[in-house]
Amino acid sequence: MRDHAIAQFRRAAGPRVAHVTAAENLPGILARGLWPAADLARENGVAEEALALRDHRMVIGQGPRRARLNHQKPILHGRNAANRIVEGHDAESWAMALDRRVFLWPARRGKDFKDSIGRDLPLAVLWLDTDALAKALFDAIDLAPINTGNFTQGGAHARRGDWIYVPLSQGIDAFRDNRRRRLGLRKRDTLAEISLRQGIPADLLSQLIVDQDT
């Protein structure tokens, strides 16, 4: 089951997946690893609640612990939609839930995400080997058919909740049929977003990185 799920994941995601971050974060990520925003906040003595619904690229920490976070404008600009369509959450609690994850993207989606947020800040892309990632963090990987943090344009109508994240360990078929079973959609889903329920320590991250774009 595990090997089959990993092989299916590679076919769905491609041979490598992308993490998009502010270019200035690269030295810290390579030195400390890749961690959810909530973890970085706790490490720097910042309350997790202080991050929620941020309208700017907040900087937390100093020196080697410094990190610049992405803003959450796609939730803020669609706040009414988020309050309405996210099951079990409002906009603020969903924003906090997102901050507990590390997000990765299939290649094309990674470029789209970078283009959508990179108008005011130099960005970098870390490319991770899909197979190696899946083998190392199999039980921590979730799959989603949408950008779960976007509530603008089409995203304003995409229902979601904690159930939108399907663990890789359940297999690609479970992911593809998740919204068909729950929402009655006609078509099977395709992979749009990958997230981790934990960080990636620096020593493991160094083994997973296959390329960088700056």
C-alpha positions in Angstrom: 0.0 0.0 0.0 2.7 2.5 1.0 4.8 1.9 -2.1 1.8 2.1 -4.4 0.6 5.3 -2.8 4.1 6.9 -3.2 4.2 5.8 -6.9 0.7 7.3 -7.5 1.7 10.5 -5.7 4.7 10.9 -7.9 2.5 10.5 -11.0 0.1 13.1 -9.7 2.7 15.6 -8.4 5.6 15.1 -10.9 9.2 14.2 -10.0 9.7 17.3 -7.9 7.6 19.7 -5.9 8.1 23.4 -5.0 8.2 25.4 -1.9 7.9 29.2 -2.5 9.4 31.6 0.1 10.9 35.0 0.4 14.4 34.9 -1.0 15.7 36.4 2.2 14.5 33.3 4.1 16.8 30.9 2.2 19.8 31.1 4.5 17.7 30.5 7.6 15.7 27.6 6.0 18.9 25.9 4.9 20.4 26.3 8.3 17.4 25.5 10.5 15.0 23.6 8.2 11.6 24.3 6.8 8.9 24.9 9.5 5.3 26.0 9.7 4.8 29.7 10.6 3.2 28.7 13.9 6.3 26.9 14.9 8.5 29.8 14.0 6.3 32.1 16.0 6.6 29.9 19.1 10.3 29.7 18.7 10.5 33.5 18.7 8.1 34.1 21.6 5.2 35.3 19.3 1.7 34.2 20.0 0.2 32.1 17.2 -2.9 34.3 17.3 -0.8 37.3 16.4 -0.1 35.9 13.0 -3.7 35.3 11.9 -5.1 37.3 9.0 -2.0 39.3 8.6 -2.2 41.9 5.8 1.5 42.2 5.2 4.6 40.1 5.0 5.3 40.0 8.7 8.8 39.6 10.0 9.3 37.6 13.2 12.6 37.0 15.0 16.0 38.5 14.6 19.4 37.3 13.5 19.5 33.6 12.6 15.9 33.2 13.7 14.5 35.9 11.5 11.8 34.9 9.0 9.5 36.8 6.7 6.1 35.3 6.4 3.7 35.5 3.5 0.7 37.7 4.0 -2.8 36.2 4.2 -4.6 38.7 1.9 -6.3 35.9 -0.1 -8.2 35.1 3.1 -8.7 38.8 4.2 -10.0 39.8 0.8 -12.4 36.9 0.8 -13.2 37.0 4.6 -16.9 36.9 4.2 -16.6 33.9 1.9 -14.3 32.2 4.4 -16.7 32.8 7.3 -19.4 31.3 5.2 -18.0 28.3 3.5 -15.3 26.7 5.7 -16.9 24.0 7.8 -15.9 24.1 11.4 -13.9 27.3 11.1 -14.2 31.0 10.6 -11.7 33.0 8.7 -9.4 33.6 11.7 -9.3 30.0 12.9 -8.7 28.7 9.3 -5.9 31.2 8.9 -4.3 29.8 12.1 -4.8 26.2 10.8 -2.9 27.1 7.6 -0.1 28.5 9.7 0.4 25.0 11.2 1.4 23.6 7.8 4.2 23.7 5.4 2.9 24.1 1.8 4.3 22.6 -1.4 3.1 22.7 -4.9 3.3 20.5 -8.1 5.6 22.2 -10.6 3.0 24.2 -12.6 1.1 25.2 -9.5 4.3 26.3 -7.8 4.9 28.7 -10.7 1.4 30.0 -10.5 1.6 30.6 -6.8 5.0 32.3 -7.1 3.6 34.6 -9.8 0.5 35.4 -7.7 2.4 36.6 -4.6 5.7 37.8 -6.0 4.9 41.2 -7.2 6.4 43.1 -4.3 9.2 40.9 -3.0 12.0 38.7 -4.4 11.0 35.1 -4.0 12.9 31.8 -4.1 11.7 28.3 -5.0 13.1 25.2 -3.3 12.6 22.1 -5.4 12.3 18.9 -3.5 12.5 15.3 -4.8 8.9 13.9 -4.7 9.9 10.3 -4.1 12.4 11.1 -1.3 9.9 13.5 0.3 7.1 10.9 0.3 9.3 8.1 1.7 10.7 10.3 4.5 7.4 12.0 5.5 4.8 9.6 4.3 2.6 9.9 7.4 2.7 13.7 7.5 1.7 14.6 3.9 -1.8 15.8 3.0 -3.2 16.3 -0.5 -5.7 19.0 -1.6 -7.5 19.8 -4.9 -7.5 23.6 -4.3 -5.3 26.3 -2.9 -6.8 26.0 0.5 -5.8 29.5 1.6 -7.5 31.3 -1.4 -10.9 32.8 -1.0 -10.9 35.2 -4.0 -12.5 34.7 -7.4 -13.3 31.0 -7.8 -11.9 30.2 -4.4 -14.8 32.1 -2.8 -17.1 29.2 -3.8 -14.9 26.2 -3.0 -16.2 24.6 0.1 -13.6 23.2 2.5 -12.9 22.3 6.1 -10.3 20.1 7.8 -11.7 17.2 5.6 -10.3 18.9 2.4 -6.8 17.5 3.4 -6.6 13.8 2.5 -3.6 12.0 4.0 -1.3 10.5 1.4 -1.4 7.3 3.5 -5.0 6.9 2.4 -4.0 6.7 -1.2 -4.6 8.8 -4.3 -8.0 7.2 -5.1 -9.3 8.3 -1.7 -8.0 11.9 -2.5 -9.5 12.0 -5.9 -13.0 10.8 -4.7 -13.1 12.9 -1.5 -15.2 15.7 -2.7 -17.3 13.4 -4.9 -18.4 11.5 -1.8 -18.7 14.5 0.5 -20.1 17.2 -1.9 -21.5 15.2 -4.8 -19.1 16.6 -7.4 -19.2 14.8 -10.7 -15.5 14.8 -11.6 -12.6 13.2 -9.7 -10.1 15.7 -8.3 -6.6 16.5 -9.5 -3.8 17.5 -7.2 -3.4 21.2 -6.6 -1.7 21.6 -3.2 0.5 19.5 -1.0 1.0 20.2 2.7 2.9 18.8 5.6 1.6 18.6 9.2 5.1 19.1 10.5 8.4 20.8 9.6 11.4 19.4 7.8 14.6 19.4 9.8 17.7 20.9 8.1 19.6 17.6 7.8 16.6 15.9 6.0 15.8 19.0 3.9 19.4 19.0 2.6 18.8 15.5 1.3 15.5 16.4 -0.4 16.5 19.6 -2.2 17.3 19.0 -5.8 17.4 22.6 -7.1 16.8 26.2 -6.2 15.4 29.1 -8.2 16.1 32.6 -7.0 
